[in-house]
């Protein structure tokens, strides 16, 4: 099943955000968010009549670092023995199709394509075997990073938490195996990252389980599982796309802070 959160774009129909199931070019509306008990309704929408929204209620965004073998190698870092995690501000979430804003103090803005987990229900101290029952599904994520600020700070919070630095969505794919999915990133149509989740040091389930031993996870929380090798720079005017097998494509453009107000 392929879930999306959306809003109708026609002025006379625009209203509250809705959820639905994507089938070809049609969205079948469901009665409420998939974090609650829901059922299909009789309402249908054409994809070109809606705008997709970030498919989460992110109280928190937890990311795993250095989780691909080839990425660790390109950075000259030894393979880690347990997941390295960090937080991004929930206010950094950006809708599919939204504009990534390069802050005026940033001179090197990087993309990082990632598979993300959307948590489906409240969990704490969840075993690896129990994780699948706690996950709503999987989606695309771009862990946008102000690389020069990251190097200055020596830690990751500021460099990864600016507004618009967490594009996520649009599709949440349920009932898929996250362990063998092709992950690609396109910059202006050129492939810049190309890998497979089989290159992960820790599986998505292991990461979720590990994090649940540290903090309670709530419905709508986002867990990003790390980026493969090939990270690089984005500049104003660029178009960046994260494409993940069996899920779909997350597309955003880049602009300089202040340019949209000019």
DAHUMO-V652297 format. One record per residue. N is the residue number from 1. NEAR is the number of other ideal C-beta (glycine too) atoms within 10 Angstrom. Layout:
# DAHUMO-V652297
N&NEAR / N&NEAR
This chain:
# DAHUMO-V652297
1&13 / 2&19 / 3&24 / 4&23 / 5&23 / 6&24 / 7&15 / 8&16 / 9&12 / 10&8 / 11&6 / 12&6 / 13&11 / 14&10 / 15&8 / 16&6 / 17&12 / 18&21 / 19&22 / 20&23 / 21&16 / 22&21 / 23&11 / 24&6 / 25&9 / 26&12 / 27&24 / 28&15 / 29&15 / 30&18 / 31&13 / 32&12 / 33&17 / 34&22 / 35&17 / 36&10 / 37&7 / 38&13 / 39&7 / 40&12 / 41&13 / 42&6 / 43&12 / 44&12 / 45&20 / 46&9 / 47&15 / 48&7 / 49&12 / 50&20 / 51&15 / 52&21 / 53&21 / 54&24 / 55&27 / 56&25 / 57&17 / 58&22 / 59&14 / 60&18 / 61&26 / 62&25 / 63&26 / 64&28 / 65&18 / 66&18 / 67&28 / 68&25 / 69&16 / 70&12 / 71&23 / 72&19 / 73&12 / 74&13 / 75&10 / 76&6 / 77&12 / 78&8 / 79&9 / 80&14 / 81&7 / 82&9 / 83&22 / 84&16 / 85&18 / 86&16 / 87&14 / 88&26 / 89&17 / 90&17 / 91&13 / 92&19 / 93&23 / 94&21 / 95&21 / 96&25 / 97&15 / 98&18 / 99&16 / 100&23 / 101&22 / 102&25 / 103&16 / 104&9 / 105&12 / 106&21 / 107&12 / 108&17 / 109&25 / 110&19 / 111&28 / 112&24 / 113&28 / 114&28 / 115&25 / 116&30 / 117&28 / 118&28 / 119&29 / 120&20 / 121&13 / 122&12 / 123&21 / 124&11 / 125&10 / 126&21 / 127&10 / 128&13 / 129&9 / 130&14 / 131&20 / 132&15 / 133&10 / 134&19 / 135&23 / 136&22 / 137&22 / 138&26 / 139&30 / 140&28 / 141&31 / 142&27 / 143&29 / 144&28 / 145&24 / 146&24 / 147&17 / 148&15 / 149&19 / 150&18 / 151&10 / 152&11 / 153&12 / 154&6 / 155&9 / 156&19 / 157&12 / 158&14 / 159&23 / 160&23 / 161&20 / 162&24 / 163&14 / 164&21 / 165&26 / 166&28 / 167&27 / 168&28 / 169&29 / 170&28 / 171&24 / 172&28 / 173&22 / 174&16 / 175&9 / 176&16 / 177&11 / 178&22 / 179&12 / 180&13 / 181&19 / 182&13 / 183&25 / 184&19 / 185&27 / 186&19 / 187&18 / 188&12 / 189&7 / 190&7 / 191&12 / 192&18 / 193&23 / 194&15 / 195&21 / 196&15 / 197&24 / 198&12 / 199&17 / 200&24 / 201&20 / 202&19 / 203&17 / 204&26 / 205&21 / 206&18 / 207&25 / 208&27 / 209&21 / 210&18 / 211&22 / 212&21 / 213&10 / 214&12 / 215&13 / 216&13 / 217&24 / 218&16 / 219&19 / 220&21 / 221&25 / 222&25 / 223&26 / 224&29 / 225&28 / 226&28 / 227&29 / 228&25 / 229&16 / 230&19 / 231&19 / 232&13 / 233&13 / 234&23 / 235&13 / 236&15 / 237&11 / 238&17 / 239&13 / 240&21 / 241&20 / 242&31 / 243&19 / 244&26 / 245&15 / 246&14 / 247&24 / 248&20 / 249&14 / 250&29 / 251&19 / 252&22 / 253&14 / 254&20 / 255&16 / 256&16 / 257&16 / 258&11 / 259&12 / 260&9 / 261&5 / 262&5
